[in-house]
Amino acid sequence: MNRLYPHPIIAREGWPIIGGGLALSLLVSMCCGWWSLPFWVFTVFALQFFRDPAREIPQNPEAVLSPVDGRIVVVERARDPYRDVDALKISIFMNVFNVHSQKSPADCTVTKVVYNKGKFVNADLDKASTENERNAVLATTASGREITFVQVAGLVARRILCYTQAGAKLSRGERYGFIRFGSRVDMYLPVDAQAQVAIGDKVTGVSTVLARLPLTAPQTESEPKAAAPQAVPASQATPAETVASQSTEQQQIEAAAAKIQAAVQDVLKD
């Protein structure tokens, strides 16, 4: 395992909110005493929401890692709407107490980033995948397999942040985005991927293996068999083949004539 953590333990996206909450809490405490309690509660909540702890990263090249903390709500065969191909879909729902920093699920190269405006229905619902605001990252793994991971806004989430773009290379566990307050991440993997989680499982971002993906795609068609040699029609034979054939026939005729002549001589002697 390897540890990758290029960011502070408190996500930078939360610094202004935490700083503002702390300043306001101190100010209200000095003038209003216990009336400052709600402000302190908010500050503590913001502090835990924007935490972004370091995690151990499995280095198995076939392992597809969970990009976030949360609970598995979908494991099924579905259509990848961004590539228009069949895929294994795994969805993770994040509540407001989960870590909301998104990490790359594999070593990959980003080929395309697609943003869609949408609604803000409960991210726990299946329709959130197609109706909510979302941002999809289409990538190709180091072994050449295509995967798609999608940030989906939720009922409370109102801001999707994505820091990668087409052409970027991501290492497994590398931070690439953030969603502010309750949301969801959809993963679309090749159909031969083997799910390692089930609906209801709780997963830990980067540390949990969602699926195992073979390094090479399965063969969809068998190799064509070599055709058996076929006799070449006389009309299509080459000059060399024609001469060889005529020579063989001439030798056979001469051998037959010699046998007949020998038989005739034997009769005359008798």
N, C-alpha and C positions, 0 to 999 in steps of 0.2 A: 504494500500500500504506500501511497505517496500523499503528502500534505501540501495542498496548494491554497494559499490565502494571501492574495495581494491587497486586501482591503482591511480597514479598521474593524474591530469587533462590533461597533455600532455603525450601521450603514450610513453612508454620507447623505443619502436622500432624507434621513431623519434629523440631521443636525439642526437645520433652521427651526423645525417644529419642536424638538426637544429643548433647544436653547430658548425659544420664545416661551414655552410652557414653564421652564425653570425660572426665567426672569419674572414672569407674571405671578408665579406662585410666591416668590420671595417678596414681591411688591405688595401683594394682597395680605401676606402674613404680617408684614410690618404695620399695616394700617387696620386690618380687620380680624386678625387672629384666626379663630376657627373657621371663619367664612372662606378661608383659603384652601380648605380641605379638598373641595372638588377640583381645584387647579392642580393640587399635588397628585391627586388620583390620575388626572389626565396625563401629567408629566411622567408618572411611573408607567402608565399604559403605553405611552409613546416610546419610552425607553425599551420596554420588552418587545414591542412590535417591530422596532427597527434594529433589533439585535441581528447579527450576522456572524455566528461562530464558525471557527475553522472546523473542517471535517476531514476524516481519513478517506482517501479516494481509492477504491479498488482499481487495479491496473489491468485486469483481465481484458484483452482486446475484444472479446465477444460480449462483454457486459455493457448493457445500456443502463445508465444510472438515472435515478430519480432527480429531476432538476430542482425540486422543491420539497419542503416538508408538507405533510397533509394526509388525506385519507383517500384510498382508491374508490372511485365511484363508477368506473366503467372499465371492463376488460372484454373486448368483443372484436369480431371481424367487422370492419366497416369500410367505407369509401373515403380515401384521402381526398378532400375537396380541393386541395391545392395542386395535386399531381394527377387527379382523376384516375387513381389506381386503387385496387383492393389493398387493404392494410390491416394490421393489428392495431387497434386503438386502445390506449390506456389513458384514463383521465384521473387527475389528482385534484381534489377539492381542498382549498386552504381556508381555514377560518381565521379570525383576527388574532388568534394566539399563536399561529404558525409563523415560521420564518418566511418572509416573502421575497427574498432575494433569489433570482433564477440563475442556475448554473448549467453549463453545457453538459448534456448527458453522455457525450462521447468525444473522442478526438475527431474533428471534422472540419470541413471547409464550407463556409456559408455560400450558397449559390444564389439565394434570393430572399428578400424580406418583404412580406406583404402585410399591409395594415388595412383593417376594415373598421369603419365606424359602425356603431350599433347601439343596442339597448343596454340596460343594466339590470336584467332580471337575476334572480338568485342563481349563482354559479353552480349550485348543487344540482340544478335541473339539466337534463340532456339538451334542451333547446338552447341553452347558453352557448353551446359550441357553434351554433349557426346564426344566432340572433344578437348576441352581445358584442360589444366592442372587443376587438381581438387583434393580435399581432403574431403572424406566423413567420417562423424561420425555417427555410428549406435548406438542408445541408447534405453533404456527401461525406461519409465516414472515410477514415484513412484506408479502409479496405475496399472502398468503392460502392458501399451500400447507401441508398437514399433514405433519409429520415426527415420527419417534419415535427417540430415542437411549437406549440401555439400558446401564447399568453392570452388568457380570457378574463376580461373585467367581470366583476360581480355586482351584487346589489349595493354594496357600500363602496367598492373600488371605483375610483373615478380617474385614475391615472395609470396608464401603462407606459413604462419606460424601457426602451431597448437601446443598447449601446453597440450593437454589431451591425454589419452591413455586408452586402455581397462582396465576395473575395476575401473576407476575413477568415483566419484560421483560429479555431477554438480548441483548447485543450480540455480534456474531460475534467469537470469540476471548476472550470473557469467561469467567473461571474460575467453574465452578459445582459442582465435586465433586472427590473424590479416592478412590482405591482403594489400600489398603495391600498391597503385594506381589502379583506376577504375576496378571494378570486379563485381561478382554476387554471390548470395547464393540461392541454391535450397533447398526447404523443401519438404519432402515426408511424408505425414501423413496418418493414416488409413482412409479408404474410408468413414467411418461414421463421420469424422470430418466435422464441419460446417464452411465454409469460412466466415470471417468477413470483407474481403477486396475484391476489384475488380481491374481489370486491369486498370492501370493509377493512382491508388491511391498512394499518398506519405506516407511513414511510418517512424516512429521514433523508432530506436532500443530500445528494452526492454519495452518501454511505450505502443507501439501499439500492440493490440491483433490481430494476423493473423487469428486464427481459434479457435473454441471451440471443445474440444475433450471429448466425454463422458468417464467417468471413467471406464466403463465396456464395453467390446465388445458386439455387438448384437448377439443374438442366431441365428445361421445359420440353425439349424434343430429343429423342435418342439420336445418336450418331448414325448417319446413313451407312448402310452396309455396302461393301464393295460389290459391284456388279460382276456376275460370273462371266467369264470370257465367252463370246459368241462367235460362231463360225462366220467368216467373212464371205459374202456372196462372190462368185467368180467375176461378176461384172465390176466389183469394187476392189478386186485384188490388184496389188502393185505389180509392175513388170517383173521384178525379181521373184515375187511369189509365183507368178504365172510360169516363168522359165523353170523354177524348181519343181513345180507340179508336173510339167510336161516331161521333164527329165526322168522323174520317178516312174511315170506311166510307160515311157520308152523302155526302161530297164526291165519292167515287169513283162512287157511283150517279148523282148529278146529272150528272157529266161524261159518263157512258155514255149517259144519256138525251138529252143535248144533241147528241151525235154521231148518234144514231138519227133525231132530229127533222130534223137538217140533211140527212141522206141521203134522207128521205121527201120533203122539199121539192124536192130536186134531181130526183127521179123525176117529180113532178107537173109541173114546169116543162117537162120534155121531152115 
